[in-house]
Amino acid sequence: MCIRDRYMGNIQFIKKYQIMPPKVDPSEVKIIRVKVFGGEPGPASTLAPKLGPLGLNAKKVGEDIIKEGNGAMKGIKCLVELKCQNRAATITIINTSSALLIKELNEKVRVRKKEKIDKHSGNLTLDQVKKVAKIMQDKSMAKDFTGTVKQMLGTCLSLGCTVDGVSPKVISERINSGEIAL
């Protein structure tokens, strides 16, 4: 068959090579992860293309995200996991180290449209960092608890907060030298 036949209306050729997307199995569990600010709906422009083929309404899922995130994570950017099955979505908030550390700082909830924040200039105690490290230990790839605490100290450094009034780098060096035992 030549190219001319394909464009001249050879319907058999078009039907034979036309590929349709597969039908979505409603009983299959699809997992979608989205980062949103707690207490605010997920961006509809991001959710709609992902939820549309599954038969879910993005606006309804956004309202469910608001209900779930209004608690402790209000105003903090957190990871939301949507498990979609049988045209229903169950929403869970996944703990991330940065979100938990910001929550420990107890900063006031800010209006994102009016206030801009670059650094979280608070102070944490080493006990608060250990508490977050205990929560995150199962997700961490560190061999032992000290490695997880050092990961949390690195997150504190990137957030811009101090630990016990000093830089997290200093605390990490003290842990390495053996001055601080965990």
C-alpha positions as CSV (number, residue, x, y, z in Angstrom):
1,M,0.0,0.0,0.0
2,C,1.4,3.4,-0.9
3,I,1.1,6.7,0.9
4,R,-1.3,7.9,-1.8
5,D,-3.8,5.2,-0.9
6,R,-3.7,6.1,2.7
7,Y,-4.6,9.7,2.1
8,M,-7.1,8.9,-0.7
9,G,-9.6,7.4,1.8
10,N,-8.6,3.8,2.3
11,I,-10.8,3.2,5.3
12,Q,-9.5,-0.3,6.0
13,F,-6.0,1.0,6.5
14,I,-7.2,3.7,8.9
15,K,-9.3,1.3,11.0
16,K,-6.5,-1.3,11.1
17,Y,-3.9,1.1,12.5
18,Q,-6.0,3.4,14.6
19,I,-5.0,3.0,18.2
20,M,-7.5,3.8,21.0
21,P,-6.5,4.3,24.6
22,P,-7.4,1.4,26.9
23,K,-10.5,1.6,29.0
24,V,-9.9,2.4,32.7
25,D,-10.7,-0.5,35.0
26,P,-12.8,1.0,37.8
27,S,-11.8,-1.6,40.4
28,E,-8.1,-0.8,39.9
29,V,-6.4,1.4,42.6
30,K,-4.7,4.4,41.2
31,I,-2.5,6.5,43.5
32,I,-2.0,10.2,42.8
33,R,0.3,12.4,44.9
34,V,0.0,16.2,44.9
35,K,1.7,18.9,47.0
36,V,-0.8,21.4,48.3
37,F,-1.0,23.9,51.1
38,G,-3.0,22.5,54.0
39,G,-6.5,23.8,54.1
40,E,-6.5,24.9,50.5
41,P,-7.8,23.0,47.5
42,G,-5.3,21.4,45.1
43,P,-4.8,23.3,41.8
44,A,-7.6,22.3,39.5
45,S,-5.4,22.6,36.5
46,T,-3.2,19.9,37.9
47,L,-5.9,17.6,39.3
48,A,-8.5,17.7,36.5
49,P,-6.4,15.9,33.8
50,K,-5.4,13.2,36.3
51,L,-8.9,12.7,37.8
52,G,-11.0,13.1,34.6
53,P,-10.2,9.7,33.1
54,L,-10.9,8.1,36.4
55,G,-14.4,9.5,36.5
56,L,-13.8,11.8,39.5
57,N,-14.8,15.4,39.8
58,A,-11.8,17.7,40.6
59,K,-13.9,20.2,42.4
60,K,-15.3,17.6,44.8
61,V,-11.8,16.1,45.4
62,G,-10.5,19.7,46.1
63,E,-13.2,20.1,48.7
64,D,-12.2,16.8,50.4
65,I,-8.6,18.0,50.4
66,I,-9.6,21.2,52.2
67,K,-11.5,19.1,54.9
68,E,-8.5,16.8,55.4
69,G,-5.9,19.5,55.5
70,N,-7.7,22.0,57.8
71,G,-6.4,20.3,60.9
72,A,-2.7,20.5,62.0
73,M,-1.2,21.2,58.6
74,K,-3.1,24.4,57.9
75,G,-1.0,26.8,55.9
76,I,1.9,24.3,55.5
77,K,2.8,22.8,52.2
78,C,2.3,19.1,52.5
79,L,2.0,16.0,50.3
80,V,-1.5,14.6,49.8
81,E,-2.0,11.1,48.5
82,L,-5.2,10.2,46.6
83,K,-6.2,6.6,46.3
84,C,-8.8,6.4,43.6
85,Q,-11.0,3.3,43.2
86,N,-14.5,2.8,42.0
87,R,-15.0,6.5,41.2
88,A,-14.2,7.4,44.9
89,A,-11.0,9.0,46.3
90,T,-9.7,8.5,49.8
91,I,-7.3,11.3,50.9
92,T,-4.4,10.9,53.2
93,I,-1.8,13.4,54.2
94,I,1.8,12.0,54.0
95,N,4.3,13.3,56.6
96,T,7.3,15.0,55.2
97,S,10.3,16.1,57.3
98,S,10.0,19.8,56.3
99,A,6.3,19.9,57.0
100,L,6.8,18.3,60.4
101,L,9.7,20.7,61.3
102,I,7.7,23.8,60.2
103,K,4.8,22.5,62.4
104,E,7.2,22.2,65.4
105,L,8.2,25.8,64.9
106,N,4.7,26.9,65.7
107,E,4.7,29.8,63.3
108,K,1.5,31.8,62.7
109,V,-0.6,30.9,59.7
110,R,0.2,33.4,56.9
111,V,-1.9,34.7,54.0
112,R,0.0,33.5,51.0
113,K,-1.2,36.2,48.7
114,K,-0.1,39.0,50.9
115,E,3.0,37.8,52.8
116,K,6.0,36.1,51.3
117,I,8.3,34.0,53.4
118,D,11.8,32.9,52.4
119,K,13.2,31.4,55.6
120,H,11.7,30.1,58.8
121,S,13.8,31.9,61.4
122,G,12.7,30.0,64.4
123,N,14.5,28.0,67.0
124,L,14.0,24.2,67.7
125,T,15.3,22.1,70.5
126,L,17.2,18.9,69.9
127,D,14.3,17.0,71.5
128,Q,11.9,18.4,68.9
129,V,14.3,17.3,66.1
130,K,14.5,13.9,67.7
131,K,10.7,13.7,67.9
132,V,10.4,14.4,64.2
133,A,13.2,11.9,63.4
134,K,11.3,9.2,65.3
135,I,8.3,9.8,63.1
136,M,10.4,9.8,59.9
137,Q,12.6,6.9,60.8
138,D,10.6,4.3,58.8
139,K,10.9,6.5,55.7
140,S,14.6,7.2,56.1
141,M,17.2,5.2,54.4
142,A,19.7,5.8,57.3
143,K,21.2,2.7,59.0
144,D,20.6,4.0,62.5
145,F,18.8,6.7,64.4
146,T,21.7,9.1,64.4
147,G,21.7,9.2,60.6
148,T,18.0,10.1,60.7
149,V,18.6,12.9,63.2
150,K,21.4,14.2,60.9
151,Q,18.9,14.2,58.0
152,M,16.5,16.2,60.0
153,L,19.3,18.6,61.0
154,G,20.0,19.1,57.2
155,T,16.4,19.9,56.6
156,C,16.5,22.4,59.5
157,L,19.5,24.0,57.8
158,S,17.6,24.3,54.4
159,L,14.6,25.7,56.2
160,G,16.8,28.4,57.9
161,C,16.0,27.6,61.5
162,T,18.4,27.0,64.3
163,V,18.7,24.1,66.8
164,D,19.3,25.0,70.4
165,G,20.3,28.5,69.3
166,V,23.2,27.4,67.0
167,S,23.4,26.3,63.4
168,P,22.4,22.7,62.6
169,K,25.8,22.2,61.1
170,V,27.4,22.7,64.5
171,I,25.0,20.2,66.1
172,S,25.8,17.7,63.4
173,E,29.5,18.1,64.0
174,R,29.0,17.6,67.7
175,I,27.1,14.4,67.0
176,N,30.0,13.2,64.7
177,S,32.7,14.0,67.3
178,G,30.7,12.3,70.1
179,E,29.9,15.3,72.3
180,I,26.2,14.7,71.9
181,A,25.0,11.1,72.3
182,L,21.6,10.1,70.9
